[in-house]
Amino acid sequence: MNWGRICMLLFFGYRMAISVLRTHFNQFSDFLGRITQYVVRFIVRSKIAKWIADHGGWRGALSFVPSSTVGQVIFVGGLACVSVLAVFYFNSN
């Protein structure tokens, strides 16, 4: 397991959400909940969350990002969005 694989998992969820948004806008809110649920469950069950915590948390992920400030801002913003979605998921169940 490494930061690259974790980033690709999050990117996969993002791309799926964008694809559905572009093709089936009226079903987007239902799908967003399901894809968030899937990604969060996978992160928890696969012990990815523990690995992230053991490797410096989301701040540790910045060592994976290129040193440009713009890249870091985009990356951290994406992680923040995923974190917010995870909180909504756990609070709704």
PDB file of N, CA, C and O in Angstrom:
ATOM      1  N   MET A   1       0.850  -1.166   0.000  1.00  0.00           N
ATOM      2  CA  MET A   1       0.000   0.000   0.000  1.00  0.00           C
ATOM      3  C   MET A   1       0.900   1.235   0.000  1.00  0.00           C
ATOM      4  O   MET A   1       1.935   1.264   0.667  1.00  0.00           O
ATOM      5  N   ASN A   2       0.491   2.249  -0.757  1.00  0.00           N
ATOM      6  CA  ASN A   2       1.243   3.502  -0.771  1.00  0.00           C
ATOM      7  C   ASN A   2       0.301   4.657  -1.124  1.00  0.00           C
ATOM      8  O   ASN A   2      -0.856   4.446  -1.486  1.00  0.00           O
ATOM      9  N   TRP A   3       0.822   5.875  -1.009  1.00  0.00           N
ATOM     10  CA  TRP A   3      -0.013   7.062  -1.257  1.00  0.00           C
ATOM     11  C   TRP A   3      -0.551   7.087  -2.675  1.00  0.00           C
ATOM     12  O   TRP A   3      -1.667   7.553  -2.903  1.00  0.00           O
ATOM     13  N   GLY A   4       0.214   6.601  -3.619  1.00  0.00           N
ATOM     14  CA  GLY A   4      -0.230   6.595  -5.008  1.00  0.00           C
ATOM     15  C   GLY A   4      -1.491   5.761  -5.199  1.00  0.00           C
ATOM     16  O   GLY A   4      -2.411   6.168  -5.909  1.00  0.00           O
ATOM     17  N   ARG A   5      -1.530   4.612  -4.574  1.00  0.00           N
ATOM     18  CA  ARG A   5      -2.710   3.739  -4.684  1.00  0.00           C
ATOM     19  C   ARG A   5      -3.919   4.354  -3.993  1.00  0.00           C
ATOM     20  O   ARG A   5      -5.039   4.260  -4.495  1.00  0.00           O
ATOM     21  N   ILE A   6      -3.697   4.980  -2.851  1.00  0.00           N
ATOM     22  CA  ILE A   6      -4.796   5.637  -2.146  1.00  0.00           C
ATOM     23  C   ILE A   6      -5.343   6.788  -2.985  1.00  0.00           C
ATOM     24  O   ILE A   6      -6.556   6.962  -3.100  1.00  0.00           O
ATOM     25  N   CYS A   7      -4.453   7.559  -3.561  1.00  0.00           N
ATOM     26  CA  CYS A   7      -4.888   8.669  -4.427  1.00  0.00           C
ATOM     27  C   CYS A   7      -5.676   8.151  -5.625  1.00  0.00           C
ATOM     28  O   CYS A   7      -6.668   8.760  -6.027  1.00  0.00           O
ATOM     29  N   MET A   8      -5.243   7.041  -6.190  1.00  0.00           N
ATOM     30  CA  MET A   8      -5.959   6.486  -7.339  1.00  0.00           C
ATOM     31  C   MET A   8      -7.348   5.988  -6.935  1.00  0.00           C
ATOM     32  O   MET A   8      -8.296   6.118  -7.710  1.00  0.00           O
ATOM     33  N   LEU A   9      -7.481   5.424  -5.741  1.00  0.00           N
ATOM     34  CA  LEU A   9      -8.795   4.996  -5.255  1.00  0.00           C
ATOM     35  C   LEU A   9      -9.724   6.201  -5.144  1.00  0.00           C
ATOM     36  O   LEU A   9     -10.869   6.144  -5.592  1.00  0.00           O
ATOM     37  N   LEU A  10      -9.243   7.282  -4.553  1.00  0.00           N
ATOM     38  CA  LEU A  10     -10.058   8.487  -4.410  1.00  0.00           C
ATOM     39  C   LEU A  10     -10.367   9.100  -5.766  1.00  0.00           C
ATOM     40  O   LEU A  10     -11.476   9.586  -5.991  1.00  0.00           O
ATOM     41  N   PHE A  11      -9.400   9.080  -6.667  1.00  0.00           N
ATOM     42  CA  PHE A  11      -9.603   9.609  -8.009  1.00  0.00           C
ATOM     43  C   PHE A  11     -10.637   8.780  -8.766  1.00  0.00           C
ATOM     44  O   PHE A  11     -11.441   9.328  -9.519  1.00  0.00           O
ATOM     45  N   PHE A  12     -10.619   7.472  -8.571  1.00  0.00           N
ATOM     46  CA  PHE A  12     -11.600   6.594  -9.201  1.00  0.00           C
ATOM     47  C   PHE A  12     -13.021   6.973  -8.773  1.00  0.00           C
ATOM     48  O   PHE A  12     -13.919   7.082  -9.608  1.00  0.00           O
ATOM     49  N   GLY A  13     -13.216   7.172  -7.465  1.00  0.00           N
ATOM     50  CA  GLY A  13     -14.525   7.600  -6.972  1.00  0.00           C
ATOM     51  C   GLY A  13     -14.935   8.936  -7.550  1.00  0.00           C
ATOM     52  O   GLY A  13     -16.093   9.133  -7.919  1.00  0.00           O
ATOM     53  N   TYR A  14     -13.991   9.850  -7.629  1.00  0.00           N
ATOM     54  CA  TYR A  14     -14.258  11.174  -8.204  1.00  0.00           C
ATOM     55  C   TYR A  14     -14.671  11.059  -9.668  1.00  0.00           C
ATOM     56  O   TYR A  14     -15.650  11.680 -10.083  1.00  0.00           O
ATOM     57  N   ARG A  15     -13.948  10.284 -10.442  1.00  0.00           N
ATOM     58  CA  ARG A  15     -14.252  10.146 -11.879  1.00  0.00           C
ATOM     59  C   ARG A  15     -15.607   9.479 -12.088  1.00  0.00           C
ATOM     60  O   ARG A  15     -16.337   9.852 -13.007  1.00  0.00           O
ATOM     61  N   MET A  16     -15.950   8.522 -11.273  1.00  0.00           N
ATOM     62  CA  MET A  16     -17.257   7.889 -11.393  1.00  0.00           C
ATOM     63  C   MET A  16     -18.359   8.906 -11.117  1.00  0.00           C
ATOM     64  O   MET A  16     -19.359   8.957 -11.833  1.00  0.00           O
ATOM     65  N   ALA A  17     -18.171   9.711 -10.080  1.00  0.00           N
ATOM     66  CA  ALA A  17     -19.175  10.727  -9.735  1.00  0.00           C
ATOM     67  C   ALA A  17     -19.325  11.743 -10.864  1.00  0.00           C
ATOM     68  O   ALA A  17     -20.446  12.121 -11.201  1.00  0.00           O
ATOM     69  N   ILE A  18     -18.236  12.183 -11.445  1.00  0.00           N
ATOM     70  CA  ILE A  18     -18.285  13.154 -12.548  1.00  0.00           C
ATOM     71  C   ILE A  18     -18.965  12.540 -13.765  1.00  0.00           C
ATOM     72  O   ILE A  18     -19.749  13.204 -14.443  1.00  0.00           O
ATOM     73  N   SER A  19     -18.667  11.281 -14.042  1.00  0.00           N
ATOM     74  CA  SER A  19     -19.278  10.611 -15.185  1.00  0.00           C
ATOM     75  C   SER A  19     -20.795  10.541 -15.037  1.00  0.00           C
ATOM     76  O   SER A  19     -21.532  10.820 -15.983  1.00  0.00           O
ATOM     77  N   VAL A  20     -21.256  10.167 -13.847  1.00  0.00           N
ATOM     78  CA  VAL A  20     -22.702  10.090 -13.613  1.00  0.00           C
ATOM     79  C   VAL A  20     -23.316  11.481 -13.652  1.00  0.00           C
ATOM     80  O   VAL A  20     -24.413  11.662 -14.182  1.00  0.00           O
ATOM     81  N   LEU A  21     -22.620  12.461 -13.097  1.00  0.00           N
ATOM     82  CA  LEU A  21     -23.124  13.831 -13.115  1.00  0.00           C
ATOM     83  C   LEU A  21     -23.347  14.312 -14.542  1.00  0.00           C
ATOM     84  O   LEU A  21     -24.336  14.990 -14.821  1.00  0.00           O
ATOM     85  N   ARG A  22     -22.455  13.975 -15.428  1.00  0.00           N
ATOM     86  CA  ARG A  22     -22.555  14.425 -16.824  1.00  0.00           C
ATOM     87  C   ARG A  22     -23.648  13.693 -17.600  1.00  0.00           C
ATOM     88  O   ARG A  22     -24.256  14.270 -18.502  1.00  0.00           O
ATOM     89  N   THR A  23     -23.900  12.444 -17.265  1.00  0.00           N
ATOM     90  CA  THR A  23     -24.854  11.667 -18.060  1.00  0.00           C
ATOM     91  C   THR A  23     -26.239  11.536 -17.432  1.00  0.00           C
ATOM     92  O   THR A  23     -27.239  11.489 -18.148  1.00  0.00           O
ATOM     93  N   HIS A  24     -26.308  11.477 -16.115  1.00  0.00           N
ATOM     94  CA  HIS A  24     -27.579  11.259 -15.418  1.00  0.00           C
ATOM     95  C   HIS A  24     -27.704  12.225 -14.249  1.00  0.00           C
ATOM     96  O   HIS A  24     -27.697  11.804 -13.093  1.00  0.00           O
ATOM     97  N   PHE A  25     -27.816  13.492 -14.537  1.00  0.00           N
ATOM     98  CA  PHE A  25     -27.814  14.513 -13.490  1.00  0.00           C
ATOM     99  C   PHE A  25     -28.912  14.291 -12.458  1.00  0.00           C
ATOM    100  O   PHE A  25     -28.689  14.510 -11.267  1.00  0.00           O
ATOM    101  N   ASN A  26     -30.088  13.860 -12.892  1.00  0.00           N
ATOM    102  CA  ASN A  26     -31.213  13.690 -11.956  1.00  0.00           C
ATOM    103  C   ASN A  26     -31.001  12.538 -10.975  1.00  0.00           C
ATOM    104  O   ASN A  26     -31.678  12.491  -9.947  1.00  0.00           O
ATOM    105  N   GLN A  27     -30.101  11.624 -11.251  1.00  0.00           N
ATOM    106  CA  GLN A  27     -29.823  10.507 -10.347  1.00  0.00           C
ATOM    107  C   GLN A  27     -28.533  10.722  -9.558  1.00  0.00           C
ATOM    108  O   GLN A  27     -28.072   9.824  -8.854  1.00  0.00           O
ATOM    109  N   PHE A  28     -27.960  11.910  -9.679  1.00  0.00           N
ATOM    110  CA  PHE A  28     -26.635  12.148  -9.109  1.00  0.00           C
ATOM    111  C   PHE A  28     -26.608  12.046  -7.592  1.00  0.00           C
ATOM    112  O   PHE A  28     -25.692  11.434  -7.041  1.00  0.00           O
ATOM    113  N   SER A  29     -27.585  12.627  -6.898  1.00  0.00           N
ATOM    114  CA  SER A  29     -27.526  12.630  -5.432  1.00  0.00           C
ATOM    115  C   SER A  29     -27.592  11.212  -4.871  1.00  0.00           C
ATOM    116  O   SER A  29     -26.896  10.900  -3.904  1.00  0.00           O
ATOM    117  N   ASP A  30     -28.415  10.353  -5.462  1.00  0.00           N
ATOM    118  CA  ASP A  30     -28.497   8.964  -5.014  1.00  0.00           C
ATOM    119  C   ASP A  30     -27.177   8.242  -5.270  1.00  0.00           C
ATOM    120  O   ASP A  30     -26.688   7.504  -4.414  1.00  0.00           O
ATOM    121  N   PHE A  31     -26.612   8.459  -6.439  1.00  0.00           N
ATOM    122  CA  PHE A  31     -25.357   7.795  -6.781  1.00  0.00           C
ATOM    123  C   PHE A  31     -24.210   8.299  -5.913  1.00  0.00           C
ATOM    124  O   PHE A  31     -23.371   7.509  -5.479  1.00  0.00           O
ATOM    125  N   LEU A  32     -24.166   9.597  -5.655  1.00  0.00           N
ATOM    126  CA  LEU A  32     -23.085  10.154  -4.847  1.00  0.00           C
ATOM    127  C   LEU A  32     -23.056   9.498  -3.474  1.00  0.00           C
ATOM    128  O   LEU A  32     -21.985   9.183  -2.955  1.00  0.00           O
ATOM    129  N   GLY A  33     -24.226   9.295  -2.889  1.00  0.00           N
ATOM    130  CA  GLY A  33     -24.297   8.608  -1.598  1.00  0.00           C
ATOM    131  C   GLY A  33     -23.777   7.186  -1.681  1.00  0.00           C
ATOM    132  O   GLY A  33     -23.067   6.730  -0.785  1.00  0.00           O
ATOM    133  N   ARG A  34     -24.123   6.484  -2.747  1.00  0.00           N
ATOM    134  CA  ARG A  34     -23.687   5.088  -2.889  1.00  0.00           C
ATOM    135  C   ARG A  34     -22.187   4.982  -3.137  1.00  0.00           C
ATOM    136  O   ARG A  34     -21.526   4.128  -2.546  1.00  0.00           O
ATOM    137  N   ILE A  35     -21.637   5.836  -4.003  1.00  0.00           N
ATOM    138  CA  ILE A  35     -20.197   5.742  -4.288  1.00  0.00           C
ATOM    139  C   ILE A  35     -19.390   6.155  -3.066  1.00  0.00           C
ATOM    140  O   ILE A  35     -18.335   5.580  -2.798  1.00  0.00           O
ATOM    141  N   THR A  36     -19.875   7.146  -2.321  1.00  0.00           N
ATOM    142  CA  THR A  36     -19.192   7.551  -1.091  1.00  0.00           C
ATOM    143  C   THR A  36     -19.209   6.411  -0.085  1.00  0.00           C
ATOM    144  O   THR A  36     -18.201   6.125   0.561  1.00  0.00           O
ATOM    145  N   GLN A  37     -20.358   5.767   0.042  1.00  0.00           N
ATOM    146  CA  GLN A  37     -20.502   4.629   0.943  1.00  0.00           C
ATOM    147  C   GLN A  37     -19.505   3.525   0.568  1.00  0.00           C
ATOM    148  O   GLN A  37     -18.825   2.976   1.435  1.00  0.00           O
ATOM    149  N   TYR A  38     -19.428   3.212  -0.699  1.00  0.00           N
ATOM    150  CA  TYR A  38     -18.533   2.161  -1.163  1.00  0.00           C
ATOM    151  C   TYR A  38     -17.073   2.489  -0.862  1.00  0.00           C
ATOM    152  O   TYR A  38     -16.339   1.659  -0.325  1.00  0.00           O
ATOM    153  N   VAL A  39     -16.661   3.699  -1.209  1.00  0.00           N
ATOM    154  CA  VAL A  39     -15.258   4.078  -1.016  1.00  0.00           C
ATOM    155  C   VAL A  39     -14.917   4.098   0.476  1.00  0.00           C
ATOM    156  O   VAL A  39     -13.869   3.590   0.874  1.00  0.00           O
ATOM    157  N   VAL A  40     -15.784   4.672   1.299  1.00  0.00           N
ATOM    158  CA  VAL A  40     -15.512   4.738   2.739  1.00  0.00           C
ATOM    159  C   VAL A  40     -15.465   3.334   3.341  1.00  0.00           C
ATOM    160  O   VAL A  40     -14.567   3.029   4.126  1.00  0.00           O
ATOM    161  N   ARG A  41     -16.415   2.484   2.985  1.00  0.00           N
ATOM    162  CA  ARG A  41     -16.395   1.103   3.495  1.00  0.00           C
ATOM    163  C   ARG A  41     -15.113   0.384   3.085  1.00  0.00           C
ATOM    164  O   ARG A  41     -14.513  -0.332   3.887  1.00  0.00           O
ATOM    165  N   PHE A  42     -14.699   0.576   1.841  1.00  0.00           N
ATOM    166  CA  PHE A  42     -13.477  -0.066   1.359  1.00  0.00           C
ATOM    167  C   PHE A  42     -12.268   0.430   2.147  1.00  0.00           C
ATOM    168  O   PHE A  42     -11.399  -0.359   2.517  1.00  0.00           O
ATOM    169  N   ILE A  43     -12.211   1.737   2.405  1.00  0.00           N
ATOM    170  CA  ILE A  43     -11.087   2.305   3.156  1.00  0.00           C
ATOM    171  C   ILE A  43     -11.046   1.736   4.573  1.00  0.00           C
ATOM    172  O   ILE A  43      -9.969   1.436   5.089  1.00  0.00           O
ATOM    173  N   VAL A  44     -12.205   1.588   5.199  1.00  0.00           N
ATOM    174  CA  VAL A  44     -12.250   1.071   6.568  1.00  0.00           C
ATOM    175  C   VAL A  44     -11.958  -0.429   6.598  1.00  0.00           C
ATOM    176  O   VAL A  44     -11.128  -0.880   7.388  1.00  0.00           O
ATOM    177  N   ARG A  45     -12.626  -1.198   5.754  1.00  0.00           N
ATOM    178  CA  ARG A  45     -12.458  -2.662   5.767  1.00  0.00           C
ATOM    179  C   ARG A  45     -11.063  -3.105   5.345  1.00  0.00           C
ATOM    180  O   ARG A  45     -10.543  -4.098   5.855  1.00  0.00           O
ATOM    181  N   SER A  46     -10.467  -2.386   4.432  1.00  0.00           N
ATOM    182  CA  SER A  46      -9.143  -2.765   3.942  1.00  0.00           C
ATOM    183  C   SER A  46      -8.022  -2.226   4.817  1.00  0.00           C
ATOM    184  O   SER A  46      -6.842  -2.374   4.500  1.00  0.00           O
ATOM    185  N   LYS A  47      -8.405  -1.602   5.915  1.00  0.00           N
ATOM    186  CA  LYS A  47      -7.445  -1.024   6.869  1.00  0.00           C
ATOM    187  C   LYS A  47      -6.597   0.076   6.250  1.00  0.00           C
ATOM    188  O   LYS A  47      -5.480   0.344   6.695  1.00  0.00           O
ATOM    189  N   ILE A  48      -7.143   0.706   5.222  1.00  0.00           N
ATOM    190  CA  ILE A  48      -6.445   1.828   4.604  1.00  0.00           C
ATOM    191  C   ILE A  48      -6.424   3.013   5.566  1.00  0.00           C
ATOM    192  O   ILE A  48      -5.439   3.749   5.623  1.00  0.00           O
ATOM    193  N   ALA A  49      -7.508   3.199   6.321  1.00  0.00           N
ATOM    194  CA  ALA A  49      -7.560   4.308   7.280  1.00  0.00           C
ATOM    195  C   ALA A  49      -6.442   4.176   8.317  1.00  0.00           C
ATOM    196  O   ALA A  49      -5.818   5.170   8.689  1.00  0.00           O
ATOM    197  N   LYS A  50      -6.190   2.953   8.781  1.00  0.00           N
ATOM    198  CA  LYS A  50      -5.103   2.739   9.742  1.00  0.00           C
ATOM    199  C   LYS A  50      -3.757   3.028   9.094  1.00  0.00           C
ATOM    200  O   LYS A  50      -2.887   3.638   9.716  1.00  0.00           O
ATOM    201  N   TRP A  51      -3.580   2.600   7.867  1.00  0.00           N
ATOM    202  CA  TRP A  51      -2.327   2.853   7.167  1.00  0.00           C
ATOM    203  C   TRP A  51      -2.102   4.357   7.018  1.00  0.00           C
ATOM    204  O   TRP A  51      -0.989   4.841   7.221  1.00  0.00           O
ATOM    205  N   ILE A  52      -3.157   5.097   6.665  1.00  0.00           N
ATOM    206  CA  ILE A  52      -3.046   6.547   6.518  1.00  0.00           C
ATOM    207  C   ILE A  52      -2.618   7.165   7.850  1.00  0.00           C
ATOM    208  O   ILE A  52      -1.718   8.003   7.885  1.00  0.00           O
ATOM    209  N   ALA A  53      -3.262   6.751   8.945  1.00  0.00           N
ATOM    210  CA  ALA A  53      -2.923   7.285  10.269  1.00  0.00           C
ATOM    211  C   ALA A  53      -1.475   6.942  10.645  1.00  0.00           C
ATOM    212  O   ALA A  53      -0.765   7.776  11.208  1.00  0.00           O
ATOM    213  N   ASP A  54      -1.045   5.726  10.336  1.00  0.00           N
ATOM    214  CA  ASP A  54       0.322   5.297  10.662  1.00  0.00           C
ATOM    215  C   ASP A  54       1.381   6.014   9.834  1.00  0.00           C
ATOM    216  O   ASP A  54       2.555   6.026  10.206  1.00  0.00           O
ATOM    217  N   HIS A  55       0.980   6.610   8.717  1.00  0.00           N
ATOM    218  CA  HIS A  55       1.926   7.288   7.822  1.00  0.00           C
ATOM    219  C   HIS A  55       1.735   8.803   7.805  1.00  0.00           C
ATOM    220  O   HIS A  55       1.938   9.453   6.779  1.00  0.00           O
ATOM    221  N   GLY A  56       1.348   9.347   8.934  1.00  0.00           N
ATOM    222  CA  GLY A  56       1.291  10.799   9.068  1.00  0.00           C
ATOM    223  C   GLY A  56      -0.043  11.421   8.759  1.00  0.00           C
ATOM    224  O   GLY A  56      -0.138  12.644   8.656  1.00  0.00           O
ATOM    225  N   GLY A  57      -1.083  10.619   8.607  1.00  0.00           N
ATOM    226  CA  GLY A  57      -2.403  11.177   8.303  1.00  0.00           C
ATOM    227  C   GLY A  57      -2.409  11.851   6.938  1.00  0.00           C
ATOM    228  O   GLY A  57      -1.543  11.602   6.099  1.00  0.00           O
ATOM    229  N   TRP A  58      -3.401  12.709   6.733  1.00  0.00           N
ATOM    230  CA  TRP A  58      -3.510  13.365   5.428  1.00  0.00           C
ATOM    231  C   TRP A  58      -2.358  14.334   5.189  1.00  0.00           C
ATOM    232  O   TRP A  58      -2.037  14.637   4.040  1.00  0.00           O
ATOM    233  N   ARG A  59      -1.732  14.826   6.260  1.00  0.00           N
ATOM    234  CA  ARG A  59      -0.544  15.681   6.076  1.00  0.00           C
ATOM    235  C   ARG A  59       0.592  14.878   5.463  1.00  0.00           C
ATOM    236  O   ARG A  59       1.370  15.399   4.664  1.00  0.00           O
ATOM    237  N   GLY A  60       0.684  13.618   5.839  1.00  0.00           N
ATOM    238  CA  GLY A  60       1.713  12.754   5.263  1.00  0.00           C
ATOM    239  C   GLY A  60       1.543  12.581   3.767  1.00  0.00           C
ATOM    240  O   GLY A  60       2.512  12.325   3.052  1.00  0.00           O
ATOM    241  N   ALA A  61       0.318  12.720   3.293  1.00  0.00           N
ATOM    242  CA  ALA A  61       0.058  12.589   1.858  1.00  0.00           C
ATOM    243  C   ALA A  61       0.719  13.715   1.075  1.00  0.00           C
ATOM    244  O   ALA A  61       1.016  13.553  -0.109  1.00  0.00           O
ATOM    245  N   LEU A  62       0.951  14.851   1.719  1.00  0.00           N
ATOM    246  CA  LEU A  62       1.581  15.972   1.014  1.00  0.00           C
ATOM    247  C   LEU A  62       2.989  15.637   0.540  1.00  0.00           C
ATOM    248  O   LEU A  62       3.484  16.247  -0.407  1.00  0.00           O
ATOM    249  N   SER A  63       3.638  14.675   1.188  1.00  0.00           N
ATOM    250  CA  SER A  63       4.972  14.281   0.732  1.00  0.00           C
ATOM    251  C   SER A  63       4.895  13.570  -0.622  1.00  0.00           C
ATOM    252  O   SER A  63       5.890  13.486  -1.342  1.00  0.00           O
ATOM    253  N   PHE A  64       3.716  13.064  -0.961  1.00  0.00           N
ATOM    254  CA  PHE A  64       3.515  12.385  -2.242  1.00  0.00           C
ATOM    255  C   PHE A  64       3.249  13.377  -3.375  1.00  0.00           C
ATOM    256  O   PHE A  64       3.520  13.086  -4.540  1.00  0.00           O
ATOM    257  N   VAL A  65       2.721  14.542  -3.027  1.00  0.00           N
ATOM    258  CA  VAL A  65       2.320  15.538  -4.016  1.00  0.00           C
ATOM    259  C   VAL A  65       3.534  16.320  -4.479  1.00  0.00           C
ATOM    260  O   VAL A  65       4.429  16.592  -3.679  1.00  0.00           O
ATOM    261  N   PRO A  66       3.586  16.693  -5.765  1.00  0.00           N
ATOM    262  CA  PRO A  66       4.686  17.547  -6.232  1.00  0.00           C
ATOM    263  C   PRO A  66       4.775  18.816  -5.388  1.00  0.00           C
ATOM    264  O   PRO A  66       3.790  19.229  -4.776  1.00  0.00           O
ATOM    265  N   SER A  67       5.927  19.416  -5.358  1.00  0.00           N
ATOM    266  CA  SER A  67       6.174  20.530  -4.446  1.00  0.00           C
ATOM    267  C   SER A  67       5.474  21.834  -4.834  1.00  0.00           C
ATOM    268  O   SER A  67       5.587  22.817  -4.102  1.00  0.00           O
ATOM    269  N   SER A  68       4.773  21.876  -5.932  1.00  0.00           N
ATOM    270  CA  SER A  68       4.098  23.116  -6.313  1.00  0.00           C
ATOM    271  C   SER A  68       2.958  23.413  -5.349  1.00  0.00           C
ATOM    272  O   SER A  68       2.254  22.503  -4.912  1.00  0.00           O
ATOM    273  N   THR A  69       2.782  24.663  -5.027  1.00  0.00           N
ATOM    274  CA  THR A  69       1.729  25.078  -4.102  1.00  0.00           C
ATOM    275  C   THR A  69       0.356  24.795  -4.676  1.00  0.00           C
ATOM    276  O   THR A  69      -0.537  24.362  -3.947  1.00  0.00           O
ATOM    277  N   VAL A  70       0.166  25.030  -5.958  1.00  0.00           N
ATOM    278  CA  VAL A  70      -1.133  24.786  -6.589  1.00  0.00           C
ATOM    279  C   VAL A  70      -1.508  23.315  -6.489  1.00  0.00           C
ATOM    280  O   VAL A  70      -2.650  22.989  -6.166  1.00  0.00           O
ATOM    281  N   GLY A  71      -0.574  22.434  -6.758  1.00  0.00           N
ATOM    282  CA  GLY A  71      -0.826  21.001  -6.663  1.00  0.00           C
ATOM    283  C   GLY A  71      -1.207  20.587  -5.255  1.00  0.00           C
ATOM    284  O   GLY A  71      -2.099  19.760  -5.064  1.00  0.00           O
ATOM    285  N   GLN A  72      -0.531  21.163  -4.267  1.00  0.00           N
ATOM    286  CA  GLN A  72      -0.848  20.830  -2.881  1.00  0.00           C
ATOM    287  C   GLN A  72      -2.238  21.320  -2.500  1.00  0.00           C
ATOM    288  O   GLN A  72      -2.978  20.615  -1.815  1.00  0.00           O
ATOM    289  N   VAL A  73      -2.593  22.510  -2.933  1.00  0.00           N
ATOM    290  CA  VAL A  73      -3.912  23.059  -2.611  1.00  0.00           C
ATOM    291  C   VAL A  73      -5.002  22.190  -3.222  1.00  0.00           C
ATOM    292  O   VAL A  73      -5.986  21.874  -2.553  1.00  0.00           O
ATOM    293  N   ILE A  74      -4.843  21.803  -4.469  1.00  0.00           N
ATOM    294  CA  ILE A  74      -5.836  20.946  -5.132  1.00  0.00           C
ATOM    295  C   ILE A  74      -5.923  19.598  -4.438  1.00  0.00           C
ATOM    296  O   ILE A  74      -7.019  19.087  -4.203  1.00  0.00           O
ATOM    297  N   PHE A  75      -4.785  19.024  -4.113  1.00  0.00           N
ATOM    298  CA  PHE A  75      -4.758  17.718  -3.473  1.00  0.00           C
ATOM    299  C   PHE A  75      -5.417  17.764  -2.098  1.00  0.00           C
ATOM    300  O   PHE A  75      -6.251  16.914  -1.784  1.00  0.00           O
ATOM    301  N   VAL A  76      -5.056  18.737  -1.286  1.00  0.00           N
ATOM    302  CA  VAL A  76      -5.628  18.855   0.055  1.00  0.00           C
ATOM    303  C   VAL A  76      -7.118  19.159  -0.030  1.00  0.00           C
ATOM    304  O   VAL A  76      -7.896  18.651   0.777  1.00  0.00           O
ATOM    305  N   GLY A  77      -7.526  19.979  -0.994  1.00  0.00           N
ATOM    306  CA  GLY A  77      -8.950  20.262  -1.183  1.00  0.00           C
ATOM    307  C   GLY A  77      -9.724  19.000  -1.512  1.00  0.00           C
ATOM    308  O   GLY A  77     -10.819  18.786  -0.992  1.00  0.00           O
ATOM    309  N   GLY A  78      -9.163  18.165  -2.371  1.00  0.00           N
ATOM    310  CA  GLY A  78      -9.813  16.895  -2.709  1.00  0.00           C
ATOM    311  C   GLY A  78      -9.927  15.977  -1.511  1.00  0.00           C
ATOM    312  O   GLY A  78     -10.960  15.341  -1.306  1.00  0.00           O
ATOM    313  N   LEU A  79      -8.879  15.906  -0.724  1.00  0.00           N
ATOM    314  CA  LEU A  79      -8.928  15.082   0.482  1.00  0.00           C
ATOM    315  C   LEU A  79      -9.947  15.623   1.478  1.00  0.00           C
ATOM    316  O   LEU A  79     -10.635  14.856   2.152  1.00  0.00           O
ATOM    317  N   ALA A  80     -10.037  16.935   1.567  1.00  0.00           N
ATOM    318  CA  ALA A  80     -11.020  17.537   2.467  1.00  0.00           C
ATOM    319  C   ALA A  80     -12.439  17.175   2.032  1.00  0.00           C
ATOM    320  O   ALA A  80     -13.291  16.876   2.868  1.00  0.00           O
ATOM    321  N   CYS A  81     -12.687  17.204   0.724  1.00  0.00           N
ATOM    322  CA  CYS A  81     -14.018  16.844   0.213  1.00  0.00           C
ATOM    323  C   CYS A  81     -14.361  15.402   0.562  1.00  0.00           C
ATOM    324  O   CYS A  81     -15.472  15.113   1.006  1.00  0.00           O
ATOM    325  N   VAL A  82     -13.414  14.504   0.365  1.00  0.00           N
ATOM    326  CA  VAL A  82     -13.651  13.098   0.687  1.00  0.00           C
ATOM    327  C   VAL A  82     -13.905  12.935   2.182  1.00  0.00           C
ATOM    328  O   VAL A  82     -14.766  12.156   2.592  1.00  0.00           O
ATOM    329  N   SER A  83     -13.155  13.669   2.989  1.00  0.00           N
ATOM    330  CA  SER A  83     -13.344  13.589   4.441  1.00  0.00           C
ATOM    331  C   SER A  83     -14.734  14.062   4.846  1.00  0.00           C
ATOM    332  O   SER A  83     -15.379  13.443   5.693  1.00  0.00           O
ATOM    333  N   VAL A  84     -15.194  15.144   4.253  1.00  0.00           N
ATOM    334  CA  VAL A  84     -16.532  15.659   4.564  1.00  0.00           C
ATOM    335  C   VAL A  84     -17.594  14.648   4.153  1.00  0.00           C
ATOM    336  O   VAL A  84     -18.544  14.406   4.898  1.00  0.00           O
ATOM    337  N   LEU A  85     -17.440  14.064   2.983  1.00  0.00           N
ATOM    338  CA  LEU A  85     -18.394  13.050   2.540  1.00  0.00           C
ATOM    339  C   LEU A  85     -18.404  11.847   3.477  1.00  0.00           C
ATOM    340  O   LEU A  85     -19.460  11.277   3.748  1.00  0.00           O
ATOM    341  N   ALA A  86     -17.239  11.465   3.967  1.00  0.00           N
ATOM    342  CA  ALA A  86     -17.160  10.342   4.912  1.00  0.00           C
ATOM    343  C   ALA A  86     -17.890  10.668   6.209  1.00  0.00           C
ATOM    344  O   ALA A  86     -18.572   9.809   6.770  1.00  0.00           O
ATOM    345  N   VAL A  87     -17.754  11.896   6.688  1.00  0.00           N
ATOM    346  CA  VAL A  87     -18.451  12.288   7.904  1.00  0.00           C
ATOM    347  C   VAL A  87     -19.953  12.229   7.696  1.00  0.00           C
ATOM    348  O   VAL A  87     -20.677  11.723   8.553  1.00  0.00           O
ATOM    349  N   PHE A  88     -20.431  12.739   6.568  1.00  0.00           N
ATOM    350  CA  PHE A  88     -21.856  12.665   6.274  1.00  0.00           C
ATOM    351  C   PHE A  88     -22.331  11.219   6.199  1.00  0.00           C
ATOM    352  O   PHE A  88     -23.413  10.892   6.687  1.00  0.00           O
ATOM    353  N   TYR A  89     -21.539  10.369   5.601  1.00  0.00           N
ATOM    354  CA  TYR A  89     -21.897   8.956   5.484  1.00  0.00           C
ATOM    355  C   TYR A  89     -22.035   8.302   6.862  1.00  0.00           C
ATOM    356  O   TYR A  89     -23.030   7.634   7.140  1.00  0.00           O
ATOM    357  N   PHE A  90     -21.032   8.499   7.719  1.00  0.00           N
ATOM    358  CA  PHE A  90     -21.058   7.867   9.032  1.00  0.00           C
ATOM    359  C   PHE A  90     -22.146   8.444   9.922  1.00  0.00           C
ATOM    360  O   PHE A  90     -22.681   7.731  10.771  1.00  0.00           O
ATOM    361  N   ASN A  91     -22.486   9.711   9.753  1.00  0.00           N
ATOM    362  CA  ASN A  91     -23.526  10.318  10.579  1.00  0.00           C
ATOM    363  C   ASN A  91     -24.919   9.963  10.103  1.00  0.00           C
ATOM    364  O   ASN A  91     -25.867  10.061  10.883  1.00  0.00           O
ATOM    365  N   SER A  92     -25.082   9.554   8.855  1.00  0.00           N
ATOM    366  CA  SER A  92     -26.399   9.222   8.328  1.00  0.00           C
ATOM    367  C   SER A  92     -26.804   7.780   8.654  1.00  0.00           C
ATOM    368  O   SER A  92     -27.985   7.443   8.574  1.00  0.00           O
ATOM    369  N   ASN A  93     -25.852   6.936   9.015  1.00  0.00           N
ATOM    370  CA  ASN A  93     -26.163   5.519   9.317  1.00  0.00           C
ATOM    371  C   ASN A  93     -26.304   5.270  10.763  1.00  0.00           C
ATOM    372  O   ASN A  93     -26.562   4.138  11.173  1.00  0.00           O
TER     373      ASN A  93
END
